[in-house]
Amino acid sequence: MQRVNVYHTEVKDEPGGIAARLKPLAEAGTHLEYVYSQRSATRPGYGDLYVAPISGSGPLAAAKTAGLHEVPEPIVMRVEGDDKAGLAGRLTLAWEKAGLNLHGMVMSVFHGKFVGYVTFDSVADANKAATLLAELGTAEPSAVNRSNATAKVC
């Protein structure tokens, strides 16, 4: 698992609202790996847009132009590895047993590999989750199906 430094901006909840914020990033050649948006629960007609990563002077300037700024929350962790049947269930069960509450989770599989983004309530929870993921990835196959999931907290 690796911490993702997330940038946020508010967007209008209308056609083109997200595109208007992403256009400057695209024009600056920003290679985004994480794009998440949702309607605002507290502000009708608006939504929240989160993106990552943003680095380099051109993309950072474009982010500023688009109204994006780095935020400490949500605490987003990227998880990836070899796809194994039942891995998401085993992983979330291990986190549950450790008392970790997930803020959110999205996982996808492509060509035998999985990648996901998991949000946690605290850095301590994220660190604990990374440790548990590493343990699942190195456990004996008889105890749990082996996975090559990575665990790295920054």
C-alpha positions as CSV (number, residue, x, y, z in Angstrom):
1,M,0.0,0.0,0.0
2,Q,1.2,3.5,-0.8
3,R,-0.2,6.8,0.4
4,V,-1.6,8.9,-2.4
5,N,-1.3,12.7,-2.1
6,V,-4.7,13.8,-3.2
7,Y,-5.8,17.2,-4.7
8,H,-9.3,18.5,-4.4
9,T,-11.6,21.1,-5.9
10,E,-15.3,21.8,-5.9
11,V,-17.1,21.3,-9.2
12,K,-20.5,22.4,-10.5
13,D,-22.9,19.5,-10.7
14,E,-23.7,19.9,-14.4
15,P,-22.5,18.6,-17.7
16,G,-18.9,19.7,-18.2
17,G,-18.3,20.6,-14.5
18,I,-15.6,17.9,-14.1
19,A,-14.2,18.4,-17.6
20,A,-13.6,22.1,-16.9
21,R,-11.4,21.2,-14.0
22,L,-9.5,18.4,-15.7
23,K,-8.9,20.3,-19.0
24,P,-6.0,22.4,-17.6
25,L,-4.3,19.3,-16.2
26,A,-4.7,17.5,-19.5
27,E,-3.2,20.5,-21.4
28,A,-0.2,20.4,-19.0
29,G,0.4,16.7,-19.7
30,T,-0.6,15.6,-16.2
31,H,-0.7,11.8,-15.9
32,L,-3.5,11.2,-13.4
33,E,-3.8,7.7,-11.9
34,Y,-6.7,8.6,-9.5
35,V,-9.8,10.6,-10.4
36,Y,-12.8,10.4,-8.0
37,S,-15.9,12.6,-7.9
38,Q,-19.1,12.7,-6.0
39,R,-22.1,15.0,-5.5
40,S,-21.9,17.2,-2.4
41,A,-24.1,16.0,0.4
42,T,-24.2,19.5,1.9
43,R,-24.2,21.8,-1.1
44,P,-26.8,21.2,-3.8
45,G,-25.6,21.9,-7.3
46,Y,-22.0,21.1,-6.5
47,G,-19.7,18.2,-6.1
48,D,-16.2,17.2,-5.1
49,L,-13.4,16.2,-7.4
50,Y,-10.2,14.4,-6.1
51,V,-7.3,13.6,-8.3
52,A,-3.7,12.3,-8.0
53,P,-0.8,12.4,-8.5
54,I,0.2,15.9,-9.5
55,S,3.9,16.7,-9.6
56,G,6.2,18.9,-11.6
57,S,6.0,22.7,-12.2
58,G,3.7,22.5,-15.2
59,P,1.1,20.2,-13.7
60,L,1.2,22.0,-10.3
61,A,0.6,25.3,-12.0
62,A,-2.3,23.8,-14.0
63,A,-3.8,22.4,-10.8
64,K,-3.7,25.8,-9.2
65,T,-5.4,27.3,-12.3
66,A,-8.1,24.6,-12.0
67,G,-8.7,25.5,-8.4
68,L,-7.1,22.2,-7.1
69,H,-5.2,22.1,-3.9
70,E,-3.5,19.3,-1.9
71,V,-5.6,18.1,1.0
72,P,-4.7,16.0,4.1
73,E,-8.0,14.1,4.0
74,P,-9.3,11.8,2.8
75,I,-6.4,9.4,3.6
76,V,-6.2,7.5,0.3
77,M,-4.0,4.4,-0.1
78,R,-3.2,2.6,-3.3
79,V,-3.1,-1.1,-3.2
80,E,-2.1,-3.4,-6.0
81,G,-1.0,-6.9,-6.7
82,D,-1.8,-10.3,-8.3
83,D,-5.5,-11.0,-8.6
84,K,-6.5,-14.0,-6.4
85,A,-10.1,-15.1,-5.9
86,G,-11.5,-13.9,-2.6
87,L,-8.6,-11.5,-1.8
88,A,-10.9,-8.5,-1.3
89,G,-13.0,-10.5,1.1
90,R,-10.0,-11.8,3.1
91,L,-8.4,-8.3,3.2
92,T,-11.5,-6.5,4.4
93,L,-12.1,-9.3,6.9
94,A,-8.6,-8.8,8.3
95,W,-9.2,-5.1,8.5
96,E,-12.5,-5.6,10.3
97,K,-11.0,-8.0,12.8
98,A,-8.4,-5.3,13.5
99,G,-11.1,-2.8,14.2
100,L,-10.4,-0.7,11.1
101,N,-13.3,1.3,9.6
102,L,-13.1,2.0,5.8
103,H,-14.1,5.4,4.6
104,G,-14.4,3.9,1.1
105,M,-12.9,1.3,-1.3
106,V,-12.7,0.8,-5.1
107,M,-10.9,-2.2,-6.6
108,S,-10.6,-3.3,-10.2
109,V,-8.9,-6.2,-12.0
110,F,-7.2,-6.1,-15.3
111,H,-5.1,-8.9,-16.9
112,G,-4.6,-10.8,-13.7
113,K,-3.6,-7.8,-11.6
114,F,-5.7,-5.8,-9.2
115,V,-5.4,-2.1,-8.3
116,G,-7.5,-0.3,-5.7
117,Y,-7.8,2.8,-3.7
118,V,-8.9,2.6,-0.1
119,T,-9.7,5.6,2.1
120,F,-9.2,5.5,5.9
121,D,-10.3,7.6,8.8
122,S,-6.7,8.1,10.1
123,V,-3.1,7.7,9.2
124,A,-2.8,5.2,12.0
125,D,-5.6,3.1,10.5
126,A,-3.9,3.3,7.1
127,N,-0.6,2.1,8.6
128,K,-2.2,-0.7,10.4
129,A,-4.0,-1.7,7.2
130,A,-0.7,-1.8,5.3
131,T,0.8,-4.1,7.9
132,L,-2.1,-6.5,7.6
133,L,-1.9,-6.4,3.8
134,A,1.7,-7.3,4.0
135,E,0.9,-10.2,6.3
136,L,-1.7,-11.5,3.9
137,G,0.7,-11.2,1.1
138,T,3.4,-13.3,2.9
139,A,1.1,-15.8,4.7
140,E,1.5,-19.5,4.1
141,P,-0.8,-20.7,1.3
142,S,-2.4,-23.2,3.8
143,A,-3.4,-20.4,6.1
144,V,-4.7,-18.0,3.4
145,N,-4.4,-18.0,-0.4
146,R,-1.1,-16.3,-1.2
147,S,-1.2,-13.0,-2.9
148,N,1.6,-10.7,-4.1
149,A,0.0,-7.6,-2.8
150,T,2.3,-4.8,-2.0
151,A,2.5,-2.9,1.3
152,K,4.3,0.4,1.5
153,V,3.3,3.4,3.5
154,C,4.8,6.8,2.8
